[in-house]
Amino acid sequence: MFIFLCCLALGSIVGFLAGLLGIGGGLIIVPSLVYLLPMVVVNTEAVMPMALGTSLGAIVITSSSAALAHHGKQNIPWLIVKPLMLLVGAGALLGAFIADFLSTKSLTFFFASVVILLAIYMLFSISLAKEREMPSTPVLQLISWITGIIASLMGIAGGAILVPALSYFGLPLRHSIGIATVCGVMVAFFGSLGYIITGLGQANMPSWSLGYIYLPALLGIVISSAFFAPIGVKYSSKLPVKTLKKCFSVFLIMVAIKMLAS
């Protein structure tokens, strides 16, 4: 019950940021669950995979809600999105199976290291000029496939990778966020499916778990995040998103450094 209530509060933050910044919330969910799950998970090697799987399971709902809101505001260029959806999902499924072969220490190091790189890029790329042309569809598909693998290994929707990548090629920020939310749904669905499959039959798993997904945490995050995601979309055109991204980048770096240090 304590974890459920904590995740209920966590979900409100995750949902709002998912709609506002197109990040899906995994960058917040995973570190939070890493500290909460040891209360119920006896097998320490299962903590990180369960944090990743539960995060992706929650993002299925979070990103779906945000994607519907972005679609209503015509922020999603479907001609660009459609060729990317299948490959980003396939990459996410592959990432879940790769994670099953890695230790908790390796997964934690990978998560924290990539978070620091993403946050630094997000911090310093905001003011860069963006006058480049969009690459060909095969190049975009390759980017989406790699994004799916990395996102699944990190328990995130992939927006932290796709948004700066697409913005780099000159796509308007609102379209980049819209594409990221749709691809985030695919990443989360196929990634969480992979974590369910690889977690089934594991020893010393807590009650109310489905593979590597802890259902009380999932339920708490989903209930509040689905409500707050459309609110984040609403304020994405009113709040200083660039300033918020700078603050969020600094916060991510601090969290990642703390994970590495511990």
N, C-alpha and C positions, 0 to 999 in steps of 0.2 A: 504493500500500500504506500509506503514511503517513497519508493522509486516511482510508482505511478503518479503520485502528487508532484514530485520533482519534475517528471517528464511532462506533466500537464502545463507547468509554468514554462518549461523549456520550449514546448511546442509553440507557445504564443510568440516567442522571440524568433524561432525558426521560420514560422509561417510568414511573419512580417518581412523578414529579410529575404525570403524566397521570392516574394512578389516585388520587393523594392530593388534588390540587387541581382536577382536571377541566379542565386548561388545554391539553392536547394536546401541549405541548412546543415549539410553533413559536416562541414568544417567546425560547426558548433556541437552537433549531436555526438560525434565520435569521441572527442576529448571528454565531454560530460559523462558519457556512458562508461568510459574507461575508468572513471573514478567511482561511479555508482554501482556498476555490475559486480565488483568483488564482494558486495554485501550478500549476493545470492548465488554467485558462480563459484563452485568449489575448485574446479579445474582452472588454474591460472592461465593455461595455454589457450583456453576457450574464450577468455575475456575479450581480447582484441577482435577475433573473428565475429564474436557475438555483437560487439559494438558496431562493427562494419555492416553486418547483415541486418541488424535492427535499424540502423540509420537508413539503409537503402529501402527497407520495407516502409518506413515512415515517409520517405521522400516520394514514393509512388503516389501517395495521397497529396502531399504538399505540392509537388510539381504539377500534378494533374489539376489541382485547384487553381494554381497560378497560371497554367497554360490556358485554361478556359477563360480566365480573366483577360489574359493578353490577346487571345483570339477575339474576344468581344471588342477590344480596343484596336484591332487590326494591326497588332504589333508583330505578327508572325508571317513572314514571307514563305508561304508553303512551297513555292517552286524550288526554293533552296533547301528547305527542311526535308522534303520527302526522300531524296536520294541518300540522306544521311541516317535516317531512322533505323534501318535494319542493321547497318554495320556498327553503329554505336551500341546497339543492343547486343550484337554478337560479341563485341569487344568486352562488354560488361560481364557476359556469361563466362567468357574465357578468364577474365580477371578473378572471378570468384573461385574458380578451380585452381588457379595459380596460388591464390591466398591460402588454400587448404594445405599446400606443401611448404609454406613458410612458417617460421616460428613467430611467436608473439613479439619477441624482441625485433626481428627483421621487419615485421609489419609496422610496428611502432616507429622504428627508425625511418622507414620509407614514408610513412604518413607525415611525420614531423618535418622531414627534409623537403618533401615536395611542397608542403604548406608554406615553408619559409621562402622557397623559390617563387611560388605563385604570388605570395603576399608582396615580395620585393618587386616583382614585375608589375603587379597591380598598382603599387605605390608610385613607381617611377614612369609608368607608361601612360598615365592619365593625360598628361599635358603634351604628349608627343603628337606631331602632325600625322594625320592619317589620310594620305592621298594615293594609296596603293590600289591597284586593281584586284578584284576578287580572283582567286586561282580557279583552275578548271575543276569540274565536278569530281573526277578521280582523286585529285589532290585533297579536296574537301572531305571526300569519303575516307581517305587514309587518315586525315586528321581526326575525323569522328571515331574511327576504329581504335586508334591509339588512345583517344580521350576516354572511350568506353573502358578499356583495360585499366588505365590509371585510375579512373573514377571509381571503379569497382574495388580496386585494391585499397582505396582510401575511404570508401563508404560515402562518397559524395555524388551529387548529380552530374557533375562535370561542368557546371556553369563557370566555375572559377578558372577553368581551362578554355572553354569555348568562347566566353564573352571577350576576354582580352585578345584571343586569336582572331576572332571575326572582326573585332574593332580594329585590329592591326591592319586588316585588309580593306579598311574604309567603310565597313557596314555601319549604319547608324546604331547608336547604343541601344535604342529601344528595340530594334530588330534583332540585334545580337542577343539581348536578354530574352526576347521572345523565342528565338531558335533554341537557346540554351534550356529553356523550361520544357519545351517539347522533347528534346533529346534527353533531358533529365528524367522524364517519365520512362523512356525506353531503357536508360541505364539502370534506373532503380528497379524496374520490373524484372528484367533479365538478371541483373546482379543479385537481387534478393532471392530469386528462384535458384540461382547457383549456390547461394549460402544455405538455403533450406536443404538442398540435395546433399551438399558436402557435410552438413551438420547432423543429418539423420544417422542414428546408430552410434553417435559419439558417447563415450562413457562420462559419468558424473555431470550430466547436464541438469540444470535446475528445472523444477516444475514450471509449467506454463511456458515452455519453450518449444518452438517449432524449428528444428534444425538449429541454425545459428541465429535465430530470431527470438528475442525475449518479448513475449506478447504483452505483459503489463506495461513495459516501457514504450512499446510500439503504440498501444492504445492511448496512453497519456499524451504522447507527442501528436498523434493524428487528430485527436478530438479538438485540440486548441489550434493546431497549425492550419487546418483546413479553413477555420474561421478567419484567421489573421492574414492568410496569403492574399486574398482579394484587397484587403486594406492596404497591404504593402504596394500592390499594383496601383492602387488609387493615388498613393502619395509619391509614386515614382516620378510623376510629372510635376510635383510641387516642392519636394525637398531637394536640397543640393546633393545629388547623388555622388558627384565627384568628391566632394568633401567627406561624405560618409564613407566612401570607399577607401580614402586615405586613412581615416580613423580605424576602419575595420581591418585594413592591412597591418597596421601597427599592432592591433589587438591579436591578430593571428600569429604574428611573429613571436609575440610574448608567450602565447599558449604553446606554440611548437617548441620553443626553447625550453619551457618548463617540462614538457613531455620528454625531451631528450635528456634533460638533466636528471629526471627521476627514473 
